[in-house]
Each structure stands twice: as C-alpha cells, then as structure tokens.
C-alpha cells in the first residue's frame, strides 16, 4: 500500500436556521444587502450546549456508517478547527472519546478556513508512510462562538457545522488523494483574524477578496497539474465556502469549465474548516458527482493560508 483514498464522507449541521430576515432584526441589514454582497440566504447556528467536538462527532459517525466501519477500525483522528474553547483535551481526543475510538493518534490542526485540506494532506501522508491504516479527518467550526453579533460586516457571514472523511490505505492503482499544494502569506495574516479575549472574528474583506481572486487561481491550477489533470478534466470544484462573490470568479479563473461548482455557502454561510467537507459531502449525497470523479478541494483564508489537492469521489 503506497497510497490513500477517501472511503466515505459525512456532514452535520445544527437544527437552528438563522435567516437573513432574522439578522435584520439584530443589525442594520437586509436580505437584499446580504445576498447581493455575499450570496448567503441562511446559516445554521449551534446552541450553547453544542460544542465543536459534538458537531465533529456527528459528522464523523455519519462517515463511519456510510463506509460500513466501526470506531475500532480507526487509528488516527485529525480535526481541523479554530474555534475550540479548550486547549486540552484537544478536539480530536474528545471526538475519539465520544465515538469510542480505541487508542488513536489524535491531533488538532488549526489552519482556519484551509484547515480541512491541510488535515486531509496530513492524514494522507500518515497513511502513505504506514503510520496509520485508516483515519477520520474532520473539519468542524462553531463560528457563532467567535462572532460579534452587533457587527453587520461579519455576523452575516458565519455559520456552524462539520464535515468528515474516512481516509484509508489504497494500492497505487486505487489511490484517490493527489499531492497537496500548500503555503501561506504570513505577512498578510492580519487580513483574517480570530483573536482577543473573548476571541472575535474579524477580517479585511477587500484585501481577502483581491488575494483570493487574483493570486489563488494559478495556485489551484498547479494543484491540478500535480495530480496530472487539466482543470477541464475536473468533475467538481469545492472551494472554501467564504463568499459567493469569491467562489464564482475563482472557479471561473481556474478554468474548470466542465465542473460542478459547490455553492453551499448560500445555505450554510462561512463555516470555516467545515465548509469544504460539508459542501463535498452534500454534492455526493445529492448525486452531483459519482464514484471515481476527480474533484478539486481548495481551502484558503486565515493566516493567509491555502491548501489544495485533487481527490477521487468515494
């Protein structure tokens, strides 16, 4: 075994739905203002008794069930999150405890909105190296915990949720996770922030928009090249679900002319590290992509960090 593949996916969102009309009762905004600027209609918000590890565990349990596996089949748990309240036990350990995973390696990855694609690459490398046989890779964030609900520039963006993938060893002929292309622009890390006490999410929207729509398309194309594919060969593109005004021009500039473009941001908002696995899982569940289809996953955002790889649909 010298490769890995995604065996299954799962996702979870809290039951409470917050509409644009609901937000208009909290801040000076409107449904038209929000849709025209970010494309979001609704978002899901977790309650005070729903911590990040609970969201993550629900998504992971669904991925395990879809794969026909049990917690005992897992030996590595990697959780991408930037909104965990506690530092120890980490979120991965708490997810493992909730699910009953025996003796796994358990680690958190904090790369904010690019967290899931970093975590997926980490699990892929561990499996390829023989350090793990089967991993749970989860992106989960509770952005509502770090949001200033009086700031209309940020509160209209965020949502809560989780998405998960089971990654397992595969022979070279069946390998389904391409080489990662990752990096960052640390001198611009101030453009997206979750900092302070209490921690609050803030960003420089125009700077992020310019960076994402001008600097990231060639990087995403290089991720395709590393997988030996042209963008036109992609069946789907799943970008970080930040803002529809970023997703659509970025997807167009990548050149994925035949691909389904995930637009889950319209109903889920920006769920940070959860956004890519959440959107990908929904595409699979809806039948928009089929087993073996090549899909570009590309995360970007805080730090400013990015990571992308082409995967085969489970």
C-alpha angles and dihedrals in degrees: 000000000000102000143046138220140193106256098184146345136219138178140191136194129182117255097241113093120199114201130200088251089056090053091050086065091056103042140012099278142102141212090255093049093051096043093048094050106035107005095234121142103169142000135193119241125199121223126241090262093055109083124189094259090056092054089047093049093052092053092045093049089054092050091050092049092049090052092047091239136133129222088257089067092065124087101168130046118188119180123190110206140135098186104065109133096207128054098205131063085034121225093257092056091049091049090050090051093049091051097039097241106171118229100334127166100252125195140159123221118203110196093128112219093004091049100107096052089048090049092048091052090048092053092044091053092047092051093045090051092051094245091119135020101197129011140190110221114191136180112198133161137167099202092171088073092061099038128109100222091199093060109086093191092066109018092066090059107054138088139162129240149107140237129191142192133196109222119195140174117274138178119255092261092054099038110133108178116080128209114290123239109202141160145125147226099230095177087065094046091116090070091081118029142173102181146127134054109311091027114241133188116235135159145178096239100192093048091051092047093052093046094048097046098041109028103034104056095073090045091053090049090053089054087057091049091053088056091049094247136118116229088246088063093062119110093198143005119212110188127177103284097235105132132340089232088062099038098053100049092040092052090048093050092050087063099231091150096163098042133108107238116215111234100173089134088084092069102022106036121211107329094172111213091009095058101084100045090040093054094040093050090051093051090053093045091050092050093241088132130028137213112295096017114140112243128184114221112193125175126188140160135078119062081019090273134158137185132172141172138168114243134184115244113250 
